[in-house]
Amino acid sequence: MIISGICFVAGSSAPSLYRYVQLSSRFTGFAHLLTYNQAELLRNMFDSQKAQEAIGVSFKDIDLLKQAFIHRSYLNENQSVKLPHNERLEFLGDAVLELVITDYLFRTYPQKAEGELTALRSALVNTNTISSIATKLEMNDFLLLSKGEAKDTGRARQFILANTFEAVIGAIYLDQGYDHARAFIAKNLIPITEEILEKNLMQDPKSYFQEKAQEVAGMTPSYKVISESGPDHAKVFSVGLYIGNEFVIEAKGPSKQEAEQNAARAGLAKKGWK
């Protein structure tokens, strides 16, 4: 099959095409003749083999794996892609992740009360934790994003990585079942439970700030959305933290809840409350 001067062999893989272009460029200057769209195609290749090696899971259905890495924004610029974005897989993976972690904590810590277990679970499955695990698994290298999203490597990328981690869990669940999804979570996430307990990282910043504000100032803090920006799939919320009429600090997040947590965390640091 010939598309715009590039020869595609039916059933050939993306890496094979890339090798073809490399070899051709050595002898004919072929690479200099690539159109913009052709160059984009080469950049958008998804190396499923390396992705599987990075996460330590071999897939039966490679399309499920690829879908787990497709961000909504990518499809806006690549409408020929037939696979959907990863949000449904994220929805499924989030439920599987919560069940696995809940079951593990319930069985492992029989003496802990419901409130302690809830706080520990939140510390294990929050955006900061699972995005850091996703980074260690090199998931960032395989994300399929729009050009705009690809440029943003800050908090928004952290949120995307956390969602992708959940989408991968959803994909594993569909491809291989609950036991394999649980094994993936047990290998990559559960080992940090003891570190969270030892360093008391399960403390909810928002709850703790409220506790300290009531103790020190005798007032309950409040949060106010100052602004919202960004497209629907990548909103950024700016939230102000107040104690009575006192403005404490402003913080941002991909949701109101996370922005409030970030504001509380920053507020604790600013007040020197430990």
C-alpha positions in Angstrom: 0.0 0.0 0.0 1.4 3.5 -0.9 0.5 6.5 1.1 2.0 9.9 0.2 5.2 8.2 -1.1 5.7 5.9 1.9 5.4 2.2 1.4 3.5 0.3 4.0 3.6 -3.5 4.0 0.3 -5.0 5.1 0.6 -6.3 8.6 4.0 -4.6 9.2 4.7 -3.0 12.5 5.4 0.6 13.2 9.1 -0.1 14.1 9.5 -1.8 10.8 8.3 1.3 9.0 10.8 3.4 11.1 13.7 1.1 10.1 12.6 1.3 6.5 12.7 5.1 6.6 16.1 5.0 8.4 17.6 2.7 5.7 16.1 4.7 2.9 17.4 7.9 4.2 20.9 6.6 4.2 20.9 6.1 0.4 18.3 8.4 -1.1 17.9 11.3 1.3 14.4 9.9 1.8 14.0 11.5 5.3 14.3 15.0 3.8 11.2 14.2 1.6 8.9 13.4 4.5 5.9 15.6 4.7 4.8 17.1 8.0 2.1 14.4 8.5 4.5 11.6 7.7 6.9 13.0 10.3 4.0 13.2 12.8 3.2 9.5 12.0 6.7 8.5 13.0 6.6 10.4 16.2 3.2 8.9 17.1 4.3 5.3 16.8 3.4 3.3 19.9 6.1 0.7 20.8 3.9 -1.9 22.4 6.8 -4.3 23.1 8.7 -1.7 25.1 5.5 -0.6 26.8 4.9 -4.2 28.0 8.5 -4.5 29.2 8.2 -1.2 31.1 5.1 -2.2 33.0 6.0 -5.9 33.3 2.8 -7.3 31.7 2.4 -9.1 28.4 -1.0 -8.4 26.7 -3.1 -10.7 24.6 -5.0 -7.7 23.1 -2.4 -5.0 22.2 -5.2 -2.6 21.4 -6.3 -2.6 25.0 -2.7 -1.7 26.0 -2.5 1.2 23.5 -5.9 2.5 24.5 -4.8 2.8 28.1 -2.2 5.4 26.9 -4.5 7.4 24.6 -5.4 10.8 26.1 -8.6 12.5 24.9 -6.6 15.4 23.4 -4.6 13.0 21.2 -7.8 12.0 19.3 -8.6 15.6 18.5 -5.5 15.8 16.4 -5.4 12.2 15.1 -9.0 11.6 14.1 -8.0 8.6 11.9 -7.1 6.6 15.0 -9.9 4.1 15.5 -9.3 3.3 19.2 -11.1 5.4 21.9 -9.4 7.4 24.6 -8.6 5.8 27.9 -11.2 7.4 30.2 -13.5 4.3 30.3 -10.5 2.1 31.2 -9.6 4.7 33.8 -13.1 4.4 35.3 -12.8 0.6 35.5 -9.2 0.6 36.7 -10.1 3.1 39.5 -12.7 0.7 40.8 -10.4 -2.3 40.6 -7.6 -0.4 42.3 -9.8 0.7 45.2 -11.1 -2.8 45.7 -7.6 -4.4 45.7 -6.2 -1.8 48.1 -9.3 -1.9 50.4 -9.1 -5.7 50.6 -5.4 -5.7 51.3 -5.7 -3.1 54.1 -8.7 -4.8 55.7 -6.9 -8.2 55.8 -3.4 -6.8 56.8 -4.4 -4.4 59.5 -7.2 -6.0 61.5 -6.6 -3.7 64.5 -7.0 -0.4 62.6 -10.2 1.5 62.7 -12.3 2.5 59.7 -11.0 6.1 59.7 -7.3 5.0 59.8 -7.9 2.5 56.9 -9.6 5.2 54.9 -6.8 7.6 55.4 -4.2 5.0 54.5 -6.1 4.0 51.3 -6.4 7.6 50.3 -2.6 8.0 50.7 -2.0 5.0 48.5 -4.4 5.9 45.7 -4.1 9.7 45.5 -2.7 11.4 42.4 0.8 12.1 43.9 1.3 8.5 44.8 0.1 6.7 41.7 1.6 9.3 39.3 5.0 8.6 40.9 4.5 4.9 40.4 3.5 5.5 36.8 6.7 7.6 36.3 8.9 4.8 37.8 7.2 2.4 35.3 8.2 4.8 32.5 4.5 5.3 31.4 5.3 8.9 30.5 7.4 7.6 27.6 4.3 6.0 26.0 1.6 8.6 26.5 -0.3 9.6 23.3 -1.0 13.3 23.8 -1.9 16.3 21.7 1.0 18.7 20.9 -0.3 21.1 23.5 -0.6 18.5 26.3 2.8 17.1 25.4 4.4 20.5 26.2 3.0 20.6 29.7 5.1 18.6 32.1 3.8 20.1 35.3 0.9 19.2 37.6 -1.4 18.5 34.6 1.0 15.8 33.4 1.0 14.3 36.9 -2.8 14.1 36.7 -2.6 12.4 33.3 -0.1 9.9 34.5 -2.3 9.0 37.5 -5.2 8.5 35.2 -3.1 6.4 32.8 -2.0 4.2 35.7 -5.6 3.5 36.5 -6.4 2.9 32.8 -3.6 0.3 32.6 -5.1 -1.5 35.5 -8.5 -1.5 33.7 -6.8 -2.8 30.6 -5.1 -5.6 32.5 -8.4 -6.5 34.2 -10.1 -6.8 30.8 -7.3 -8.6 29.1 -6.3 -11.1 31.9 -8.8 -10.9 34.7 -8.9 -9.7 38.3 -6.0 -11.9 39.7 -3.5 -10.4 37.2 -4.7 -6.9 37.9 -4.3 -7.5 41.6 -0.8 -8.9 41.1 0.2 -5.7 39.1 -1.1 -3.5 42.0 0.5 -5.8 44.6 3.9 -5.6 42.9 4.0 -1.8 42.2 1.9 -0.1 44.8 1.4 -2.1 48.0 5.1 -2.2 48.9 5.0 1.5 49.8 2.3 1.0 52.4 4.8 0.6 55.3 6.7 3.7 54.2 3.5 5.7 54.3 2.8 4.4 57.8 6.3 5.0 59.1 6.4 8.6 57.7 2.8 9.3 58.6 2.1 10.3 55.0 -1.6 9.3 55.3 -2.4 12.6 57.2 -5.1 14.4 55.2 -3.8 18.0 54.8 -7.3 19.5 54.6 -8.4 17.8 57.8 -5.2 18.6 59.6 -5.4 22.3 58.6 -8.9 22.5 59.9 -7.8 20.9 63.2 -5.0 23.3 63.6 -7.0 26.4 62.6 -9.7 25.5 65.2 -7.0 24.9 67.8 -5.0 28.0 67.1 -7.5 30.5 65.7 -10.7 29.1 67.0 -12.2 29.2 63.5 -13.0 26.7 60.7 -11.1 27.5 57.5 -12.9 28.0 54.2 -12.0 27.5 50.5 -13.1 29.7 47.6 -12.6 29.0 43.9 -10.7 32.0 42.5 -10.5 30.9 38.8 -10.9 28.0 36.4 -8.9 27.6 33.2 -8.1 25.1 30.5 -10.3 22.9 28.3 -12.9 20.5 29.8 -10.6 17.5 29.7 -7.8 19.4 31.5 -9.3 21.9 33.8 -7.1 23.8 36.3 -8.7 25.2 39.4 -7.2 28.0 41.6 -8.5 27.9 45.1 -8.0 30.4 47.9 -7.7 29.3 51.6 -9.1 31.5 54.3 -9.3 31.6 58.0 -12.2 34.0 58.7 -11.3 37.1 56.7 -7.6 36.2 56.5 -6.4 35.1 53.2 -3.8 32.4 53.8 -2.7 31.1 50.4 -3.7 30.2 46.9 -3.1 26.8 45.2 -4.0 25.0 42.0 -5.2 21.6 41.1 -6.9 19.5 38.3 -10.0 19.4 40.5 -11.5 21.5 43.2 -10.8 18.8 45.7 -7.2 18.5 44.8 -6.8 22.3 44.7 -8.2 22.5 48.2 -5.8 19.7 49.4 -2.9 21.5 47.8 -4.0 24.8 49.4 -4.2 23.1 52.8 -0.8 21.5 52.4 0.7 24.9 51.4 -1.1 26.6 54.2 0.3 24.2 56.8 3.8 25.1 55.5 3.2 28.8 55.5 1.8 28.7 59.1 4.5 26.4 60.3 2.0 24.0 61.6 3.4 20.5 61.8 
